[in-house]
Amino acid sequence: MACRITELVLGCRDPEALARFWCEVLDFVVLDREEDGSLEIGPREGFGGPQPTIILSPEEPADETKPRLHIDVNATDRDQDAELERLLKLGARPADVGQTGEESWHVLADPEGNAFCLLKTRVRPL
């Protein structure tokens, strides 16, 4: 195994309200709050377990050209650079969603153009 889905990122108008909803539905808790209003919710044991966490990211009402949900993956058996190389060989390609170039993650698109992010932290395989 080389990657695991560790986070689902959902754009939303009201992260606090959506966090309350999904925490009740899934018996999750708020794990982190960012200055931009983003919230990370997940199981009580936190990030890196068998269940992915959910990042609720504030954004304006739905933009029909941009999906509101994307997947974040983390390598399990190699560093980020080696995993990036592997993903590109498998058919992923770099994607520009307005990032600055200072991010610790890589934004990629799968062969059908669906965006996903390769994060830096290595996680345990399941």
Buried (B, 14 or more C-beta within 10 A) or exposed (E): EBBBEBBBBBBBEEBBEBBBBBBEEEEBBBBEEEEEBBBBBBBEEEBBBEBBBBBBBBBEEEEEEEEEEBBBBBBBEBEBEEBBEBBEEEEBEEBEEEEEEEEEBBBBBBEEEEBBBBBBEBBEEE
